[in-house]
């Protein structure tokens, strides 16, 4: 009996990546080439707090030096790679479910995000990216004088 790994969303994810590539603005050819090499998508939680936005990505087995985070033109990009472990198949049977290779996730940032102060840390296989909110400018009331 052959064990087959079933991924019901694989075709949809590929379609979404292809559409993103077609409609991306200003994407360089090297960026397009890199996006075709994406082999997995890390699970990500995003939430908003009073003073910041927080993005948490599950990256077990990924070395922090293999993760690149950029914020450009209102888009937060998390990319990196997880190297495959070298294995010796001695018993003749092996099942591997942990994927390796390149990953890429992109998120649109709101206008209130202060991209110059983004911080990231990785602990126990979880990458946490904090994006502070810029102080909101209160509208100034202008009085009208009678002439």
N, CA, C and O atoms as CSV, one atom per row, in Angstrom:
chain,resi,resn,atom,element,x,y,z
A,1,UNK,N,N,0.840,-1.174,0.000
A,1,UNK,CA,C,0.000,0.000,0.000
A,1,UNK,C,C,0.886,1.238,0.000
A,1,UNK,O,O,1.807,1.349,0.809
A,2,UNK,N,N,0.615,2.139,-0.881
A,2,UNK,CA,C,1.371,3.371,-0.981
A,2,UNK,C,C,0.691,4.460,-0.166
A,2,UNK,O,O,-0.519,4.661,-0.266
A,3,UNK,N,N,1.473,5.155,0.632
A,3,UNK,CA,C,0.945,6.252,1.429
A,3,UNK,C,C,1.137,7.533,0.633
A,3,UNK,O,O,2.255,7.868,0.242
A,4,UNK,N,N,0.052,8.241,0.398
A,4,UNK,CA,C,0.080,9.471,-0.382
A,4,UNK,C,C,-0.308,10.633,0.523
A,4,UNK,O,O,-1.316,10.574,1.227
A,5,UNK,N,N,0.482,11.665,0.498
A,5,UNK,CA,C,0.185,12.861,1.297
A,5,UNK,C,C,-0.857,13.686,0.545
A,5,UNK,O,O,-0.584,14.175,-0.551
A,6,UNK,N,N,-2.040,13.845,1.120
A,6,UNK,CA,C,-3.134,14.560,0.489
A,6,UNK,C,C,-3.117,16.021,0.902
A,6,UNK,O,O,-3.153,16.336,2.092
A,7,UNK,N,N,-3.064,16.904,-0.066
A,7,UNK,CA,C,-3.102,18.340,0.187
A,7,UNK,C,C,-4.253,18.932,-0.616
A,7,UNK,O,O,-4.079,19.242,-1.794
A,8,UNK,N,N,-5.426,19.094,-0.007
A,8,UNK,CA,C,-6.592,19.550,-0.763
A,8,UNK,C,C,-6.467,20.967,-1.306
A,8,UNK,O,O,-7.121,21.293,-2.297
A,9,UNK,N,N,-5.659,21.812,-0.699
A,9,UNK,CA,C,-5.562,23.205,-1.126
A,9,UNK,C,C,-4.354,23.463,-2.015
A,9,UNK,O,O,-4.105,24.613,-2.376
A,10,UNK,N,N,-3.610,22.453,-2.374
A,10,UNK,CA,C,-2.380,22.635,-3.140
A,10,UNK,C,C,-2.633,23.332,-4.476
A,10,UNK,O,O,-1.925,24.276,-4.826
A,11,UNK,N,N,-3.639,22.871,-5.224
A,11,UNK,CA,C,-3.942,23.468,-6.514
A,11,UNK,C,C,-4.392,24.915,-6.347
A,11,UNK,O,O,-3.984,25.784,-7.116
A,12,UNK,N,N,-5.229,25.177,-5.347
A,12,UNK,CA,C,-5.689,26.536,-5.103
A,12,UNK,C,C,-4.525,27.458,-4.735
A,12,UNK,O,O,-4.443,28.581,-5.233
A,13,UNK,N,N,-3.620,26.989,-3.862
A,13,UNK,CA,C,-2.462,27.799,-3.468
A,13,UNK,C,C,-1.573,28.098,-4.666
A,13,UNK,O,O,-1.063,29.210,-4.801
A,14,UNK,N,N,-1.389,27.120,-5.527
A,14,UNK,CA,C,-0.583,27.349,-6.738
A,14,UNK,C,C,-1.249,28.379,-7.631
A,14,UNK,O,O,-0.580,29.264,-8.165
A,15,UNK,N,N,-2.569,28.273,-7.799
A,15,UNK,CA,C,-3.315,29.237,-8.596
A,15,UNK,C,C,-3.183,30.645,-8.012
A,15,UNK,O,O,-3.009,31.615,-8.749
A,16,UNK,N,N,-3.268,30.748,-6.684
A,16,UNK,CA,C,-3.145,32.044,-6.016
A,16,UNK,C,C,-1.752,32.630,-6.229
A,16,UNK,O,O,-1.623,33.826,-6.493
A,17,UNK,N,N,-0.710,31.809,-6.120
A,17,UNK,CA,C,0.658,32.293,-6.352
A,17,UNK,C,C,0.831,32.763,-7.787
A,17,UNK,O,O,1.468,33.786,-8.034
A,18,UNK,N,N,0.260,32.013,-8.747
A,18,UNK,CA,C,0.370,32.408,-10.149
A,18,UNK,C,C,-0.339,33.732,-10.406
A,18,UNK,O,O,0.175,34.587,-11.127
A,19,UNK,N,N,-1.518,33.901,-9.816
A,19,UNK,CA,C,-2.230,35.171,-9.978
A,19,UNK,C,C,-1.465,36.321,-9.334
A,19,UNK,O,O,-1.387,37.414,-9.895
A,20,UNK,N,N,-0.907,36.074,-8.165
A,20,UNK,CA,C,-0.130,37.118,-7.494
A,20,UNK,C,C,1.062,37.520,-8.338
A,20,UNK,O,O,1.399,38.700,-8.424
A,21,UNK,N,N,1.689,36.557,-8.951
A,21,UNK,CA,C,2.849,36.847,-9.796
A,21,UNK,C,C,2.445,37.669,-11.009
A,21,UNK,O,O,3.159,38.593,-11.398
A,22,UNK,N,N,1.296,37.338,-11.615
A,22,UNK,CA,C,0.837,38.054,-12.806
A,22,UNK,C,C,0.477,39.496,-12.479
A,22,UNK,O,O,0.797,40.407,-13.243
A,23,UNK,N,N,-0.196,39.708,-11.336
A,23,UNK,CA,C,-0.690,41.034,-11.002
A,23,UNK,C,C,0.232,41.835,-10.092
A,23,UNK,O,O,-0.104,42.955,-9.708
A,24,UNK,N,N,1.384,41.281,-9.744
A,24,UNK,CA,C,2.289,42.030,-8.871
A,24,UNK,C,C,2.827,43.241,-9.606
A,24,UNK,O,O,3.114,43.188,-10.802
A,25,UNK,N,N,2.958,44.317,-8.878
A,25,UNK,CA,C,3.456,45.557,-9.461
A,25,UNK,C,C,4.918,45.720,-9.111
A,25,UNK,O,O,5.309,45.603,-7.949
A,26,UNK,N,N,5.718,45.991,-10.120
A,26,UNK,CA,C,7.122,46.269,-9.886
A,26,UNK,C,C,7.926,45.066,-9.464
A,26,UNK,O,O,9.040,45.229,-8.968
A,27,UNK,N,N,7.413,43.869,-9.638
A,27,UNK,CA,C,8.173,42.679,-9.270
A,27,UNK,C,C,9.301,42.444,-10.256
A,27,UNK,O,O,9.088,42.443,-11.468
A,28,UNK,N,N,10.489,42.247,-9.738
A,28,UNK,CA,C,11.626,42.001,-10.613
A,28,UNK,C,C,11.602,40.562,-11.090
A,28,UNK,O,O,10.896,39.725,-10.527
A,29,UNK,N,N,12.374,40.275,-12.127
A,29,UNK,CA,C,12.401,38.917,-12.655
A,29,UNK,C,C,13.021,37.956,-11.658
A,29,UNK,O,O,12.638,36.787,-11.616
A,30,UNK,N,N,13.980,38.422,-10.843
A,30,UNK,CA,C,14.567,37.540,-9.838
A,30,UNK,C,C,13.554,37.227,-8.744
A,30,UNK,O,O,13.551,36.123,-8.200
A,31,UNK,N,N,12.691,38.196,-8.415
A,31,UNK,CA,C,11.666,37.947,-7.404
A,31,UNK,C,C,10.657,36.939,-7.928
A,31,UNK,O,O,10.209,36.065,-7.186
A,32,UNK,N,N,10.296,37.052,-9.207
A,32,UNK,CA,C,9.372,36.109,-9.805
A,32,UNK,C,C,9.979,34.720,-9.839
A,32,UNK,O,O,9.292,33.735,-9.570
A,33,UNK,N,N,11.262,34.633,-10.167
A,33,UNK,CA,C,11.923,33.334,-10.197
A,33,UNK,C,C,11.956,32.719,-8.813
A,33,UNK,O,O,11.762,31.513,-8.664
A,34,UNK,N,N,12.202,33.543,-7.788
A,34,UNK,CA,C,12.239,33.030,-6.426
A,34,UNK,C,C,10.872,32.556,-5.967
A,34,UNK,O,O,10.776,31.568,-5.239
A,35,UNK,N,N,9.804,33.248,-6.381
A,35,UNK,CA,C,8.480,32.844,-5.935
A,35,UNK,C,C,8.069,31.516,-6.555
A,35,UNK,O,O,7.224,30.823,-5.989
A,36,UNK,N,N,8.628,31.140,-7.684
A,36,UNK,CA,C,8.305,29.845,-8.266
A,36,UNK,C,C,8.999,28.711,-7.528
A,36,UNK,O,O,8.642,27.547,-7.711
A,37,UNK,N,N,9.983,29.030,-6.701
A,37,UNK,CA,C,10.711,28.019,-5.943
A,37,UNK,C,C,10.137,27.816,-4.540
A,37,UNK,O,O,10.687,27.034,-3.764
A,38,UNK,N,N,9.051,28.497,-4.202
A,38,UNK,CA,C,8.445,28.385,-2.879
A,38,UNK,C,C,7.859,26.984,-2.732
A,38,UNK,O,O,7.077,26.536,-3.570
A,39,UNK,N,N,8.247,26.296,-1.656
A,39,UNK,CA,C,7.782,24.924,-1.473
A,39,UNK,C,C,6.808,24.762,-0.316
A,39,UNK,O,O,6.114,23.748,-0.244
A,40,UNK,N,N,6.734,25.738,0.599
A,40,UNK,CA,C,5.803,25.618,1.711
A,40,UNK,C,C,5.450,26.982,2.258
A,40,UNK,O,O,6.161,27.961,2.031
A,41,UNK,N,N,4.341,27.037,2.984
A,41,UNK,CA,C,3.864,28.278,3.593
A,41,UNK,C,C,3.753,28.074,5.099
A,41,UNK,O,O,3.002,27.209,5.549
A,42,UNK,N,N,4.490,28.858,5.887
A,42,UNK,CA,C,4.369,28.703,7.338
A,42,UNK,C,C,3.010,29.201,7.831
A,42,UNK,O,O,2.410,30.099,7.240
A,43,UNK,N,N,2.544,28.607,8.914
A,43,UNK,CA,C,1.284,29.023,9.540
A,43,UNK,C,C,1.545,30.326,10.281
A,43,UNK,O,O,2.533,30.452,11.003
A,44,UNK,N,N,0.643,31.306,10.096
A,44,UNK,CA,C,0.859,32.644,10.643
A,44,UNK,C,C,-0.393,33.130,11.362
A,44,UNK,O,O,-1.512,32.937,10.886
A,45,UNK,N,N,-0.188,33.767,12.525
A,45,UNK,CA,C,-1.255,34.458,13.248
A,45,UNK,C,C,-0.945,35.949,13.197
A,45,UNK,O,O,0.197,36.359,13.400
A,46,UNK,N,N,-1.965,36.755,12.926
A,46,UNK,CA,C,-1.804,38.209,12.898
A,46,UNK,C,C,-2.863,38.805,13.809
A,46,UNK,O,O,-4.042,38.467,13.709
A,47,UNK,N,N,-2.436,39.697,14.700
A,47,UNK,CA,C,-3.425,40.388,15.519
A,47,UNK,C,C,-2.965,41.818,15.810
A,47,UNK,O,O,-1.787,42.162,15.717
A,48,UNK,N,N,-3.957,42.624,16.166
A,48,UNK,CA,C,-3.716,44.038,16.440
A,48,UNK,C,C,-3.898,44.300,17.920
A,48,UNK,O,O,-4.860,43.840,18.536
A,49,UNK,N,N,-2.966,45.041,18.478
A,49,UNK,CA,C,-3.054,45.487,19.859
A,49,UNK,C,C,-3.184,47.002,19.839
A,49,UNK,O,O,-3.166,47.611,18.768
A,50,UNK,N,N,-3.314,47.612,20.997
A,50,UNK,CA,C,-3.530,49.057,21.078
A,50,UNK,C,C,-2.379,49.848,20.460
A,50,UNK,O,O,-2.611,50.848,19.781
A,51,UNK,N,N,-1.141,49.409,20.688
A,51,UNK,CA,C,0.017,50.181,20.244
A,51,UNK,C,C,0.810,49.533,19.115
A,51,UNK,O,O,1.778,50.116,18.626
A,52,UNK,N,N,0.402,48.306,18.686
A,52,UNK,CA,C,1.205,47.614,17.681
A,52,UNK,C,C,0.403,46.523,16.986
A,52,UNK,O,O,-0.678,46.133,17.428
A,53,UNK,N,N,0.972,46.045,15.882
A,53,UNK,CA,C,0.482,44.862,15.190
A,53,UNK,C,C,1.498,43.754,15.462
A,53,UNK,O,O,2.697,44.014,15.552
A,54,UNK,N,N,1.016,42.526,15.592
A,54,UNK,CA,C,1.906,41.401,15.876
A,54,UNK,C,C,1.648,40.301,14.849
A,54,UNK,O,O,0.506,39.911,14.606
A,55,UNK,N,N,2.736,39.810,14.251
A,55,UNK,CA,C,2.677,38.690,13.318
A,55,UNK,C,C,3.509,37.569,13.925
A,55,UNK,O,O,4.696,37.752,14.197
A,56,UNK,N,N,2.890,36.407,14.138
A,56,UNK,CA,C,3.609,35.246,14.667
A,56,UNK,C,C,3.565,34.140,13.626
A,56,UNK,O,O,2.494,33.751,13.159
A,57,UNK,N,N,4.748,33.636,13.267
A,57,UNK,CA,C,4.856,32.579,12.262
A,57,UNK,C,C,5.521,31.360,12.877
A,57,UNK,O,O,6.538,31.478,13.561
A,58,UNK,N,N,4.949,30.195,12.634
A,58,UNK,CA,C,5.543,28.946,13.105
A,58,UNK,C,C,6.644,28.530,12.134
A,58,UNK,O,O,6.380,28.180,10.984
A,59,UNK,N,N,7.887,28.575,12.624
A,59,UNK,CA,C,9.039,28.229,11.799
A,59,UNK,C,C,9.939,27.223,12.520
A,59,UNK,O,O,11.121,27.502,12.724
A,60,UNK,N,N,9.407,26.056,12.911
A,60,UNK,CA,C,10.260,25.098,13.604
A,60,UNK,C,C,11.348,24.577,12.681
A,60,UNK,O,O,11.107,24.280,11.511
A,61,UNK,N,N,12.532,24.475,13.224
A,61,UNK,CA,C,13.647,23.957,12.453
A,61,UNK,C,C,14.279,24.961,11.505
A,61,UNK,O,O,15.176,24.603,10.741
A,62,UNK,N,N,13.828,26.216,11.537
A,62,UNK,CA,C,14.393,27.249,10.673
A,62,UNK,C,C,15.373,28.077,11.492
A,62,UNK,O,O,15.022,28.616,12.542
A,63,UNK,N,N,16.589,28.169,11.008
A,63,UNK,CA,C,17.618,28.959,11.674
A,63,UNK,C,C,17.296,30.439,11.489
A,63,UNK,O,O,16.977,30.848,10.373
A,64,UNK,N,N,17.365,31.255,12.539
A,64,UNK,CA,C,17.066,32.681,12.386
A,64,UNK,C,C,17.897,33.376,11.309
A,64,UNK,O,O,17.431,34.346,10.711
A,65,UNK,N,N,19.096,32.908,11.054
A,65,UNK,CA,C,19.911,33.535,10.005
A,65,UNK,C,C,19.387,33.211,8.602
A,65,UNK,O,O,19.795,33.846,7.630
A,66,UNK,N,N,18.494,32.237,8.490
A,66,UNK,CA,C,17.906,31.885,7.200
A,66,UNK,C,C,16.575,32.579,6.947
A,66,UNK,O,O,15.887,32.265,5.976
A,67,UNK,N,N,16.202,33.529,7.822
A,67,UNK,CA,C,14.949,34.265,7.681
A,67,UNK,C,C,15.265,35.708,7.303
A,67,UNK,O,O,16.128,36.344,7.908
A,68,UNK,N,N,14.560,36.215,6.298
A,68,UNK,CA,C,14.724,37.604,5.855
A,68,UNK,C,C,13.363,38.299,5.947
A,68,UNK,O,O,12.365,37.817,5.410
A,69,UNK,N,N,13.345,39.440,6.638
A,69,UNK,CA,C,12.110,40.204,6.800
A,69,UNK,C,C,12.331,41.588,6.209
A,69,UNK,O,O,13.293,42.272,6.559
A,70,UNK,N,N,11.439,42.000,5.311
A,70,UNK,CA,C,11.538,43.322,4.705
A,70,UNK,C,C,10.165,44.000,4.749
A,70,UNK,O,O,9.126,43.342,4.724
A,71,UNK,N,N,10.194,45.322,4.813
A,71,UNK,CA,C,8.977,46.123,4.725
A,71,UNK,C,C,9.234,47.177,3.661
A,71,UNK,O,O,10.084,48.052,3.825
A,72,UNK,N,N,8.489,47.081,2.573
A,72,UNK,CA,C,8.700,47.996,1.460
A,72,UNK,C,C,7.382,48.251,0.750
A,72,UNK,O,O,6.635,47.318,0.456
A,73,UNK,N,N,7.102,49.505,0.479
A,73,UNK,CA,C,5.900,49.916,-0.250
A,73,UNK,C,C,4.624,49.369,0.377
A,73,UNK,O,O,3.713,48.942,-0.332
A,74,UNK,N,N,4.558,49.382,1.716
A,74,UNK,CA,C,3.359,48.950,2.411
A,74,UNK,C,C,3.160,47.443,2.471
A,74,UNK,O,O,2.057,46.976,2.753
A,75,UNK,N,N,4.221,46.674,2.208
A,75,UNK,CA,C,4.119,45.220,2.241
A,75,UNK,C,C,5.206,44.650,3.147
A,75,UNK,O,O,6.387,44.957,2.983
A,76,UNK,N,N,4.797,43.818,4.103
A,76,UNK,CA,C,5.734,43.098,4.964
A,76,UNK,C,C,5.974,41.742,4.327
A,76,UNK,O,O,5.027,41.007,4.047
A,77,UNK,N,N,7.245,41.403,4.094
A,77,UNK,CA,C,7.604,40.140,3.466
A,77,UNK,C,C,8.466,39.333,4.427
A,77,UNK,O,O,9.461,39.830,4.954
A,78,UNK,N,N,8.076,38.097,4.645
A,78,UNK,CA,C,8.853,37.155,5.440
A,78,UNK,C,C,9.237,36.019,4.511
A,78,UNK,O,O,8.371,35.308,4.000
A,79,UNK,N,N,10.530,35.849,4.291
A,79,UNK,CA,C,10.990,34.779,3.424
A,79,UNK,C,C,12.166,34.078,4.067
A,79,UNK,O,O,12.854,34.643,4.917
A,80,UNK,N,N,12.388,32.863,3.660
A,80,UNK,CA,C,13.497,32.111,4.195
A,80,UNK,C,C,13.512,30.707,3.665
A,80,UNK,O,O,12.875,30.398,2.658
A,81,UNK,N,N,14.253,29.849,4.356
A,81,UNK,CA,C,14.328,28.455,3.926
A,81,UNK,C,C,14.603,27.562,5.126
A,81,UNK,O,O,15.227,27.971,6.105
A,82,UNK,N,N,14.128,26.353,5.021
A,82,UNK,CA,C,14.411,25.325,6.013
A,82,UNK,C,C,15.156,24.223,5.276
A,82,UNK,O,O,14.651,23.654,4.309
A,83,UNK,N,N,16.357,23.933,5.742
A,83,UNK,CA,C,17.172,22.904,5.112
A,83,UNK,C,C,16.670,21.522,5.491
A,83,UNK,O,O,16.229,21.292,6.618
A,84,UNK,N,N,16.743,20.611,4.542
A,84,UNK,CA,C,16.337,19.227,4.797
A,84,UNK,C,C,17.393,18.539,5.645
A,84,UNK,O,O,18.591,18.784,5.504
A,85,UNK,N,N,16.919,17.674,6.528
A,85,UNK,CA,C,17.840,16.907,7.350
A,85,UNK,C,C,18.390,15.749,6.526
A,85,UNK,O,O,17.677,15.141,5.728
A,86,UNK,N,N,19.660,15.459,6.733
A,86,UNK,CA,C,20.248,14.313,6.050
A,86,UNK,C,C,19.842,13.057,6.809
A,86,UNK,O,O,19.992,12.978,8.028
A,87,UNK,N,N,19.326,12.076,6.073
A,87,UNK,CA,C,18.850,10.844,6.697
A,87,UNK,C,C,19.468,9.637,6.015
A,87,UNK,O,O,19.720,9.634,4.810
A,88,UNK,N,N,19.701,8.634,6.807
A,88,UNK,CA,C,20.123,7.341,6.280
A,88,UNK,C,C,18.955,6.388,6.461
A,88,UNK,O,O,18.547,6.098,7.586
A,89,UNK,N,N,18.422,5.906,5.353
A,89,UNK,CA,C,17.280,5.007,5.389
A,89,UNK,C,C,17.795,3.578,5.512
A,89,UNK,O,O,18.063,2.917,4.509
A,90,UNK,N,N,17.932,3.111,6.744
A,90,UNK,CA,C,18.511,1.802,7.011
A,90,UNK,C,C,17.455,0.695,6.945
A,90,UNK,O,O,17.726,-0.386,6.423
A,91,UNK,N,N,16.264,0.954,7.467
A,91,UNK,CA,C,15.241,-0.082,7.561
A,91,UNK,C,C,14.400,-0.229,6.300
A,91,UNK,O,O,13.596,-1.158,6.223
A,92,UNK,N,N,14.545,0.630,5.329
A,92,UNK,CA,C,13.801,0.501,4.078
A,92,UNK,C,C,12.440,1.172,4.080
A,92,UNK,O,O,11.736,1.109,3.073
A,93,UNK,N,N,12.045,1.808,5.165
A,93,UNK,CA,C,10.755,2.494,5.218
A,93,UNK,C,C,10.963,3.865,5.821
A,93,UNK,O,O,11.683,4.021,6.807
A,94,UNK,N,N,10.329,4.858,5.223
A,94,UNK,CA,C,10.458,6.215,5.744
A,94,UNK,C,C,9.225,7.011,5.356
A,94,UNK,O,O,8.735,6.910,4.231
A,95,UNK,N,N,8.736,7.791,6.284
A,95,UNK,CA,C,7.645,8.723,6.006
A,95,UNK,C,C,8.083,10.076,6.523
A,95,UNK,O,O,8.414,10.222,7.699
A,96,UNK,N,N,8.087,11.056,5.652
A,96,UNK,CA,C,8.523,12.402,6.002
A,96,UNK,C,C,7.374,13.354,5.710
A,96,UNK,O,O,6.927,13.459,4.568
A,97,UNK,N,N,6.897,14.042,6.728
A,97,UNK,CA,C,5.824,15.017,6.547
A,97,UNK,C,C,6.304,16.448,6.710
A,97,UNK,O,O,5.640,17.378,6.251
A,98,UNK,N,N,7.437,16.640,7.351
A,98,UNK,CA,C,7.961,17.993,7.513
A,98,UNK,C,C,8.609,18.417,6.198
A,98,UNK,O,O,9.518,17.759,5.692
A,99,UNK,N,N,8.127,19.509,5.671
A,99,UNK,CA,C,8.642,19.987,4.391
A,99,UNK,C,C,9.894,20.821,4.611
A,99,UNK,O,O,10.107,21.390,5.682
A,100,UNK,N,N,10.698,20.879,3.591
A,100,UNK,CA,C,11.888,21.724,3.625
A,100,UNK,C,C,11.922,22.508,2.329
A,100,UNK,O,O,11.220,22.196,1.367
A,101,UNK,N,N,12.747,23.520,2.332
A,101,UNK,CA,C,12.860,24.368,1.148
A,101,UNK,C,C,12.499,25.801,1.482
A,101,UNK,O,O,12.466,26.195,2.648
A,102,UNK,N,N,12.230,26.574,0.444
A,102,UNK,CA,C,11.978,28.002,0.590
A,102,UNK,C,C,10.522,28.279,0.955
A,102,UNK,O,O,9.616,27.536,0.575
A,103,UNK,N,N,10.317,29.377,1.709
A,103,UNK,CA,C,8.965,29.830,2.024
A,103,UNK,C,C,8.901,31.340,1.844
A,103,UNK,O,O,9.920,32.029,1.867
A,104,UNK,N,N,7.693,31.835,1.665
A,104,UNK,CA,C,7.461,33.267,1.468
A,104,UNK,C,C,6.051,33.590,1.903
A,104,UNK,O,O,5.101,32.926,1.490
A,105,UNK,N,N,5.908,34.618,2.746
A,105,UNK,CA,C,4.604,35.144,3.135
A,105,UNK,C,C,4.663,36.658,3.017
A,105,UNK,O,O,5.665,37.277,3.376
A,106,UNK,N,N,3.584,37.254,2.510
A,106,UNK,CA,C,3.497,38.708,2.360
A,106,UNK,C,C,2.206,39.199,2.988
A,106,UNK,O,O,1.167,38.543,2.915
A,107,UNK,N,N,2.297,40.387,3.615
A,107,UNK,CA,C,1.155,40.986,4.275
A,107,UNK,C,C,1.105,42.469,3.948
A,107,UNK,O,O,2.128,43.152,3.973
A,108,UNK,N,N,-0.080,42.961,3.645
A,108,UNK,CA,C,-0.256,44.393,3.427
A,108,UNK,C,C,-0.252,45.087,4.776
A,108,UNK,O,O,-0.911,44.648,5.718
A,109,UNK,N,N,0.492,46.165,4.856
A,109,UNK,CA,C,0.574,46.930,6.100
A,109,UNK,C,C,-0.379,48.120,6.033
A,109,UNK,O,O,-0.507,48.749,4.983
A,110,UNK,N,N,-1.045,48.433,7.138
A,110,UNK,CA,C,-1.903,49.616,7.152
A,110,UNK,C,C,-1.055,50.885,7.166
A,110,UNK,O,O,0.141,50.843,7.456
A,111,UNK,N,N,-1.680,51.998,6.853
A,111,UNK,CA,C,-0.951,53.267,6.824
A,111,UNK,C,C,-0.407,53.654,8.192
A,111,UNK,O,O,0.576,54.389,8.285
A,112,UNK,N,N,-1.034,53.168,9.243
A,112,UNK,CA,C,-0.589,53.530,10.586
A,112,UNK,C,C,0.641,52.749,11.049
A,112,UNK,O,O,1.140,52.987,12.149
A,113,UNK,N,N,1.134,51.829,10.233
A,113,UNK,CA,C,2.310,51.036,10.622
A,113,UNK,C,C,3.577,51.875,10.499
A,113,UNK,O,O,3.796,52.559,9.498
A,114,UNK,N,N,4.397,51.807,11.528
A,114,UNK,CA,C,5.670,52.529,11.544
A,114,UNK,C,C,6.770,51.535,11.128
A,114,UNK,O,O,7.351,50.849,11.968
A,115,UNK,N,N,7.036,51.475,9.841
A,115,UNK,CA,C,7.929,50.440,9.299
A,115,UNK,C,C,9.375,50.602,9.743
A,115,UNK,O,O,10.123,49.624,9.748
A,116,UNK,N,N,9.786,51.791,10.111
A,116,UNK,CA,C,11.175,52.001,10.516
A,116,UNK,C,C,11.472,51.371,11.883
A,116,UNK,O,O,12.639,51.189,12.231
A,117,UNK,N,N,10.454,51.040,12.648
A,117,UNK,CA,C,10.669,50.514,14.001
A,117,UNK,C,C,10.239,49.052,14.148
A,117,UNK,O,O,9.990,48.595,15.264
A,118,UNK,N,N,10.148,48.324,13.049
A,118,UNK,CA,C,9.751,46.913,13.111
A,118,UNK,C,C,10.847,46.109,13.794
A,118,UNK,O,O,12.035,46.299,13.530
A,119,UNK,N,N,10.427,45.204,14.681
A,119,UNK,CA,C,11.374,44.334,15.384
A,119,UNK,C,C,10.923,42.889,15.214
A,119,UNK,O,O,9.733,42.606,15.074
A,120,UNK,N,N,11.897,41.983,15.229
A,120,UNK,CA,C,11.587,40.558,15.095
A,120,UNK,C,C,12.458,39.760,16.046
A,120,UNK,O,O,13.624,40.084,16.271
A,121,UNK,N,N,11.862,38.698,16.604
A,121,UNK,CA,C,12.624,37.778,17.442
A,121,UNK,C,C,12.057,36.381,17.219
A,121,UNK,O,O,10.883,36.208,16.891
A,122,UNK,N,N,12.930,35.389,17.407
A,122,UNK,CA,C,12.510,34.013,17.218
A,122,UNK,C,C,12.830,33.225,18.479
A,122,UNK,O,O,13.952,33.265,18.985
A,123,UNK,N,N,11.832,32.510,18.977
A,123,UNK,CA,C,12.002,31.735,20.193
A,123,UNK,C,C,11.174,30.459,20.086
A,123,UNK,O,O,9.989,30.509,19.756
A,124,UNK,N,N,11.793,29.327,20.362
A,124,UNK,CA,C,11.114,28.026,20.340
A,124,UNK,C,C,10.398,27.757,19.018
A,124,UNK,O,O,9.305,27.191,19.012
A,125,UNK,N,N,10.997,28.153,17.915
A,125,UNK,CA,C,10.418,27.876,16.606
A,125,UNK,C,C,9.314,28.820,16.191
A,125,UNK,O,O,8.665,28.589,15.171
A,126,UNK,N,N,9.078,29.888,16.957
A,126,UNK,CA,C,8.044,30.863,16.612
A,126,UNK,C,C,8.707,32.214,16.370
A,126,UNK,O,O,9.384,32.755,17.245
A,127,UNK,N,N,8.504,32.744,15.177
A,127,UNK,CA,C,9.003,34.071,14.820
A,127,UNK,C,C,7.925,35.080,15.178
A,127,UNK,O,O,6.769,34.928,14.781
A,128,UNK,N,N,8.306,36.122,15.937
A,128,UNK,CA,C,7.359,37.169,16.300
A,128,UNK,C,C,7.857,38.487,15.728
A,128,UNK,O,O,8.942,38.955,16.073
A,129,UNK,N,N,7.056,39.080,14.855
A,129,UNK,CA,C,7.371,40.368,14.249
A,129,UNK,C,C,6.412,41.385,14.832
A,129,UNK,O,O,5.196,41.224,14.733
A,130,UNK,N,N,6.953,42.438,15.444
A,130,UNK,CA,C,6.112,43.493,16.016
A,130,UNK,C,C,6.262,44.755,15.182
A,130,UNK,O,O,7.369,45.198,14.877
A,131,UNK,N,N,5.126,45.315,14.826
A,131,UNK,CA,C,5.082,46.515,14.001
A,131,UNK,C,C,4.377,47.598,14.801
A,131,UNK,O,O,3.154,47.562,14.943
A,132,UNK,N,N,5.126,48.562,15.325
A,132,UNK,CA,C,4.481,49.613,16.114
A,132,UNK,C,C,3.573,50.492,15.250
A,132,UNK,O,O,3.802,50.671,14.054
A,133,UNK,N,N,2.555,51.023,15.886
A,133,UNK,CA,C,1.671,51.968,15.203
A,133,UNK,C,C,2.239,53.370,15.379
A,133,UNK,O,O,2.754,53.712,16.444
A,134,UNK,N,N,2.142,54.169,14.338
A,134,UNK,CA,C,2.576,55.556,14.465
A,134,UNK,C,C,1.511,56.323,15.237
A,134,UNK,O,O,0.325,56.005,15.147
A,135,UNK,N,N,1.931,57.328,15.993
A,135,UNK,CA,C,0.950,58.099,16.755
A,135,UNK,C,C,-0.049,58.744,15.805
A,135,UNK,O,O,0.325,59.306,14.775
A,136,UNK,N,N,-1.313,58.657,16.163
A,136,UNK,CA,C,-2.344,59.219,15.298
A,136,UNK,C,C,-2.388,60.729,15.467
A,136,UNK,O,O,-2.404,61.259,16.577
A,137,UNK,N,N,-2.407,61.381,14.352
A,137,UNK,CA,C,-2.476,62.833,14.352
A,137,UNK,C,C,-3.941,63.231,14.495
A,137,UNK,O,O,-4.798,62.828,13.708
A,138,UNK,N,N,-4.197,64.026,15.511
A,138,UNK,CA,C,-5.557,64.488,15.748
A,138,UNK,C,C,-5.857,65.646,14.789
A,138,UNK,O,O,-5.004,66.505,14.565
A,139,UNK,N,N,-7.059,65.669,14.231
A,139,UNK,CA,C,-7.390,66.768,13.346
A,139,UNK,C,C,-7.394,68.101,14.110
A,139,UNK,O,O,-7.854,68.185,15.248
A,140,UNK,N,N,-6.879,69.113,13.461
A,140,UNK,CA,C,-6.785,70.421,14.109
A,140,UNK,C,C,-7.971,71.274,13.661
A,140,UNK,O,O,-8.241,71.419,12.468
A,141,UNK,N,N,-8.653,71.819,14.626
A,141,UNK,CA,C,-9.799,72.681,14.292
A,141,UNK,C,C,-9.294,74.096,14.044
A,141,UNK,O,O,-8.540,74.665,14.833
A,142,UNK,N,N,-9.733,74.630,12.931
A,142,UNK,CA,C,-9.312,75.971,12.541
A,142,UNK,C,C,-10.538,76.897,12.661
A,142,UNK,O,O,-11.595,76.653,12.079
A,143,UNK,N,N,-10.348,77.934,13.418
A,143,UNK,CA,C,-11.469,78.856,13.601
A,143,UNK,C,C,-11.512,79.867,12.453
A,143,UNK,O,O,-10.481,80.263,11.908
A,144,UNK,N,N,-12.707,80.263,12.113
A,144,UNK,CA,C,-12.914,81.218,11.029
A,144,UNK,C,C,-13.201,82.566,11.653
A,144,UNK,O,O,-14.123,82.713,12.456
A,145,UNK,N,N,-12.400,83.549,11.274
A,145,UNK,CA,C,-12.587,84.894,11.800
A,145,UNK,C,C,-13.499,85.705,10.893
A,145,UNK,O,O,-13.480,85.549,9.672
A,146,UNK,N,N,-14.288,86.563,11.499
A,146,UNK,CA,C,-15.147,87.443,10.720
A,146,UNK,C,C,-14.319,88.586,10.185
A,146,UNK,O,O,-13.459,89.115,10.890
A,147,UNK,N,N,-14.565,88.973,8.953
A,147,UNK,CA,C,-13.807,90.061,8.341
A,147,UNK,C,C,-14.350,91.414,8.668
A,147,UNK,O,O,-13.807,92.423,8.217
